[in-house]
């Protein structure tokens, strides 16, 4: 991919000579005469590296560097002809990636640009890796829903948000009916396929503000912010209806239907977190006792079949 470089210098001869050299060296090089012009350019263009002089009319190079690091995704190389007045440490403290004294040797500038680009790419790779590791730490590897550890963290956050804004919060607790029998009959590989498909169904029924979790072996939970119990039951029914249309084909060719027992609970003001979860759990077990494939809400003492 072509590297986009912007040269900022109020000395026309220096600005044009650097631009000419970098263009010959296969960089996409452009130049402007002031920091203000550089800001206008950055607003309209993605720039990988900005090369800026320090002393310029108006905003100086250090001020420009500070602004770039706060607002734009660009690296900065600072250049100056006043070696006695400015230091490498000062430039780096302002956010610059490198610091060069004039007169600029073009071969050295080329090497410095390549080093900055290499470090930039390594930094991006490191950030991507950390994001992947973070995602792995909170995600169930099979269903790609969040795991139970993240459930408790997110539930705390949602309850704090509820207290601030006085919005309702509901929870669904879903358990696959007769899952042990299915595993015993077809094996864990086929059982995992069931979990995978149900994970996809749950994910497809969520809004952007909702979150779904694999709570335990065959148990799933869903947190529904800004949702009262009545609306939460509608979400549960939607999942139930989609699941009813799904055929689960075992490795031996058997076609099966899978159902889930669901408990629904809406959070009461100042309710203990454990009691909130326990209420959803009790509602789910009542669904089991009432014949399975059932949605039960204890919050409104309502049973939907």
C-alpha positions in Angstrom: 0.0 0.0 0.0 1.3 3.5 -0.9 2.5 5.6 2.0 1.0 9.1 2.1 3.4 11.7 3.5 2.7 15.4 4.1 5.6 17.9 4.3 4.9 21.1 6.3 7.5 23.9 6.0 7.3 27.6 5.2 10.6 27.4 3.4 9.6 26.8 -0.2 13.0 25.4 -1.4 13.2 22.8 1.5 9.5 21.9 1.2 9.7 21.3 -2.6 13.0 19.4 -2.5 11.8 17.0 0.2 8.6 16.4 -1.8 10.5 15.8 -5.0 12.8 13.3 -3.3 10.1 11.4 -1.6 8.0 11.2 -4.8 11.0 9.7 -6.6 11.4 7.2 -3.7 7.8 6.0 -4.4 6.0 7.8 -1.6 2.8 9.7 -2.2 4.2 13.1 -1.1 2.4 16.4 -0.8 3.3 19.6 0.9 1.9 22.7 2.5 3.4 26.0 3.8 1.8 26.2 7.2 0.4 24.3 10.1 -3.0 25.8 9.4 -2.9 24.5 5.8 -1.8 21.1 7.2 -4.8 20.9 9.4 -7.1 21.6 6.4 -5.3 18.9 4.4 -5.6 16.4 7.3 -9.3 17.0 7.5 -9.8 15.8 3.9 -7.0 13.2 3.5 -5.6 10.2 5.3 -1.9 10.8 6.0 0.5 8.2 7.3 3.4 10.5 8.2 3.6 14.3 8.6 7.1 15.9 8.4 7.0 19.3 10.0 9.4 22.1 10.7 9.3 23.6 14.2 9.6 27.3 13.5 6.8 28.5 11.2 4.6 31.6 11.0 1.4 31.1 13.1 1.1 27.7 14.7 4.5 26.1 15.3 5.5 22.5 14.6 5.3 21.4 18.2 1.7 22.7 18.5 0.8 21.0 15.2 2.4 17.7 16.5 0.3 17.9 19.7 -2.9 18.5 17.7 -2.1 15.7 15.2 -1.6 13.1 18.0 -4.8 14.1 19.6 -7.1 14.2 16.6 -5.5 12.4 13.6 -4.2 8.9 12.9 -0.8 10.1 11.6 2.8 9.8 12.8 5.0 12.9 13.0 8.6 13.5 12.2 9.9 16.9 13.4 12.7 18.7 11.6 14.6 21.9 12.7 17.7 23.8 11.8 18.1 25.1 15.4 20.0 22.2 17.0 21.0 24.2 20.1 17.4 25.2 21.0 15.5 22.0 20.6 16.2 18.4 21.7 15.1 14.9 20.7 13.6 14.4 24.1 11.4 17.5 23.8 10.1 16.5 20.3 9.2 13.0 21.6 7.5 14.4 24.6 5.3 16.4 22.3 4.2 13.2 20.5 6.7 13.1 17.6 7.9 9.7 16.4 11.3 11.0 15.3 13.4 14.2 15.2 15.9 15.3 12.5 18.2 18.3 12.2 18.6 20.4 9.1 20.2 20.2 6.6 18.2 17.0 5.9 20.1 14.2 4.3 17.5 12.5 2.0 18.8 9.0 2.5 18.6 9.4 6.2 15.1 10.8 6.0 14.1 7.8 3.9 15.5 5.4 6.5 13.8 7.3 9.3 10.4 7.2 7.5 10.7 3.4 7.0 11.6 2.9 10.7 8.6 5.0 11.8 6.3 3.0 9.4 7.7 -0.3 10.7 7.0 0.7 14.3 3.6 2.0 13.4 2.7 -1.3 11.8 4.1 -3.3 14.8 2.0 -1.1 17.2 -1.2 -1.7 15.1 -0.5 -5.5 15.1 0.0 -5.4 18.8 -3.2 -3.6 19.4 -5.1 -6.0 17.2 -3.6 -9.0 19.0 -4.5 -7.5 22.4 -8.1 -6.9 21.1 -8.3 -10.6 20.0 -7.0 -11.8 23.3 -9.5 -9.6 25.1 -12.3 -11.0 23.0 -11.2 -14.6 23.6 -11.2 -13.9 27.4 -14.8 -12.9 27.4 -16.2 -15.1 24.6 -17.4 -18.6 24.5 -15.3 -20.4 21.9 -18.1 -22.6 20.6 -21.2 -20.3 20.4 -19.3 -17.0 20.0 -21.6 -15.5 22.6 -20.1 -13.9 25.7 -19.1 -16.3 28.5 -20.4 -16.4 32.1 -17.5 -14.5 33.5 -18.4 -11.5 31.3 -22.1 -11.9 32.2 -21.5 -10.9 35.8 -19.3 -7.9 34.8 -21.9 -6.7 32.3 -24.8 -7.3 34.7 -23.1 -5.0 37.2 -22.7 -2.3 34.6 -26.3 -2.6 33.4 -27.6 -2.3 36.9 -25.5 0.8 37.5 -26.8 2.3 34.3 -30.4 1.4 35.4 -29.9 3.3 38.7 -28.5 6.4 36.9 -31.2 6.6 34.2 -34.1 4.7 35.7 -34.6 2.5 32.7 -36.0 -1.0 33.0 -33.7 -4.1 32.7 -34.8 -7.7 32.0 -33.1 -11.0 31.8 -33.8 -14.2 30.0 -32.5 -17.5 31.3 -32.8 -20.3 28.7 -32.1 -24.0 29.1 -32.2 -26.6 26.3 -34.8 -29.3 27.0 -33.5 -32.9 27.2 -30.0 -32.0 26.1 -28.4 -34.8 28.1 -30.5 -37.3 26.3 -29.5 -35.8 23.0 -25.8 -36.0 23.9 -26.1 -39.5 25.1 -27.9 -40.6 21.9 -25.8 -38.8 19.3 -22.6 -37.8 21.1 -21.0 -34.5 22.1 -20.0 -33.5 18.6 -23.7 -33.4 17.5 -24.5 -31.8 20.8 -22.0 -29.0 20.1 -23.7 -28.5 16.8 -26.9 -27.8 18.6 -25.2 -25.3 20.9 -23.7 -23.6 17.9 -27.0 -23.2 16.1 -28.8 -22.0 19.2 -26.0 -19.4 19.7 -26.6 -18.1 16.2 -30.4 -17.9 16.8 -29.9 -16.0 20.0 -27.4 -13.6 18.4 -29.8 -12.9 15.5 -32.6 -11.9 17.9 -30.6 -9.3 19.8 -30.5 -5.6 19.3 -27.2 -3.7 19.4 -27.7 -2.8 23.1 -28.6 -6.4 24.1 -26.0 -9.1 25.0 -26.2 -12.9 24.9 -24.2 -15.3 27.0 -23.5 -19.0 27.3 -24.1 -19.3 31.0 -23.2 -22.9 31.5 -23.3 -26.2 29.6 -26.7 -25.9 27.9 -27.9 -22.7 29.6 -27.9 -19.3 28.0 -28.7 -15.9 29.4 -29.7 -12.6 27.7 -29.5 -9.2 29.2 -32.1 -6.7 27.8 -31.5 -3.1 28.8 -34.4 -0.6 28.5 -36.8 -3.6 28.3 -39.6 -4.4 30.7 -40.8 -7.9 31.4 -43.6 -7.7 28.9 -41.2 -6.8 26.0 -38.7 -9.4 27.3 -41.4 -12.1 26.9 -41.8 -11.0 23.3 -38.1 -11.5 22.7 -38.3 -15.0 24.3 -41.2 -15.9 22.1 -39.3 -14.7 19.0 -36.4 -17.0 19.9 -38.9 -19.8 20.5 -40.6 -19.4 17.2 -37.3 -19.3 15.2 -36.1 -22.4 17.1 -39.3 -24.2 16.3 -38.6 -23.8 12.6 -35.1 -25.2 12.9 -34.3 -28.9 12.0 -31.4 -30.4 13.9 -29.9 -33.1 11.8 -27.7 -35.6 13.7 -24.7 -37.3 12.1 -26.7 -40.5 11.5 -29.3 -38.5 9.5 -31.9 -38.3 12.2 -33.9 -35.1 12.1 -34.8 -33.6 15.5 -36.6 -30.6 17.0 -35.1 -28.9 19.9 -37.0 -26.8 22.5 -35.9 -24.6 25.4 -37.4 -23.7 28.8 -37.1 -20.0 29.4 -37.3 -17.9 32.6 -37.9 -14.1 32.4 -37.2 -11.6 35.2 -37.3 -7.8 35.3 -35.0 -6.1 37.8 -36.7 -4.6 40.8 -35.2 -1.3 42.3 -32.4 -2.1 44.8 -32.8 -5.8 44.3 -29.7 -7.9 45.2 -28.0 -9.1 42.0 -28.0 -12.7 43.2 -31.8 -12.5 43.9 -32.3 -11.2 40.4 -30.5 -14.1 38.8 -32.2 -16.6 41.2 -35.6 -15.3 40.2 -34.9 -15.9 36.5 -33.5 -19.3 37.4 -36.7 -20.2 39.3 -38.8 -19.0 36.4 -36.8 -21.2 34.1 -37.3 -24.3 36.4 -41.0 -23.6 36.5 -41.0 -23.7 32.7 -39.4 -27.2 33.1 -42.0 -28.3 35.6 -44.8 -27.0 33.5 -43.9 -29.3 30.6 -40.8 -27.6 29.0 -40.8 -25.6 25.8 -42.4 -22.9 27.9 -41.7 -19.2 28.8 -42.3 -18.2 32.4 -42.1 -14.8 34.1 -42.1 -14.5 37.9 -41.8 -10.7 37.8 -45.4 -10.4 36.6 -46.5 -13.8 37.8 -47.3 -14.5 34.2 -46.9 -17.8 32.3 -46.8 -18.0 28.5 -47.0 -21.3 26.7 
